[in-house]
Amino acid sequence: MIRSVITGCGSYSPERVMKNTDFEGIVETSDEWIVQRTGIRQRHIAAEGETTADLAEKAAREAMADAGVTAADLDLIILATSTPNNTFPATAVEVQHRLGMDHGAAFDSQAVCTGFIFALTTADQYIRTGFAKRVLVIGAETFSRILDWEDRSTCVLFGDGAGAVVVESSEQAGTNGDRGILTAHLRSDGAHKDKLYVDGGPSSTGTVGYLRMEGREVFRHAVAMIADVIEAAYAATGLTSRDLDWFVPHQANKRIIDASARKLGIDPSKVIITVDRHGNTSAASIPLALCEAVGDGRIKRGDLVMLEAMGGGFTWGSLLLRW
């Protein structure tokens, strides 16, 4: 059967690093308070004039170089973001043009923190149906642009960044030993919209708005929702947490990551953690963590890797792949 195999990985974080202590003159908080509740110690913040497309392009070029492909080799670009350069056109088409790709198609995917899982699953479907042979999937965000810097409950949590992968069609045997994406599971429930949202938009207020969150409610739902989609992946494949080599969760809050791993019986030594250095970068979170673990040699060819995320909407999803 046809599998979607990741052949290249790339990432980019803005140069400016904002440490927890930098917030002490902005809102009533402390390094100890932030670390204790979130595990975050620092995050990267885009420079003035540095856009989501800028971050996405840099991550994309690194992923393409890693895969040994050029723009001419791509059939499709899917960019996951909640902070696009413009209301329209899609930021993906701007990246497409910058990369010199004048064929195929490019579009954005919006599922907030679960965006990369949605985008990678979409790429997998296009590849499985034969619509595309090679897809560039990007997660890129400049969440610093939609933060209320007077709201200490949210402004300390988020950062900016981008990660990208090249996904290629590969004929495999059709077993759990195959390389590539083995199964993916997506969920959403709009009943939870008001628990994590941005209070603006073209059709509602005519403004960009700011991120608003009921942190305790998000935490309360997160672990159960994460377990839901991971258990669905196990049910679809017959695999278990014991079979995993690596768990790459959305990097929102270390307490959520730890609680999810405990609930699912995942060995803590198998969990990839970058939230301490990146904060929550929404759709960029998973590819940033994934590419770091690939780059430093932890994730190796043949390893079984579980990706998962939960975000505003609510949306949540899992994707199980063999590297």
FENCORVEN-V521781 format. One record per run of one state. SS is the DSSP state (2 for helix, 1 for strand, 0 for the rest). FROM is the first residue (numbers start at 0). LEN is the number of residues. Records with the same first field share a line. If there is no record, write none. Layout:
SS: FROM-LEN  FROM-LEN
This chain:
0: 0-1  12-3  25-5  38-3  45-6  67-3  73-2  80-10  98-6  109-2  128-5  146-5  155-2  158-1  171-8  188-1  198-12  213-1  237-3  243-2  249-4  264-3  271-3  278-1  280-1  295-8  311-3  322-1
1: 1-11  15-4  41-4  75-5  104-5  133-9  157-1  159-12  179-9  195-3  210-3  245-4  270-1  279-1  303-8  314-8
2: 19-6  30-8  51-16  70-3  90-8  111-17  142-4  151-4  189-6  214-23  240-3  253-11  267-3  274-4  281-14
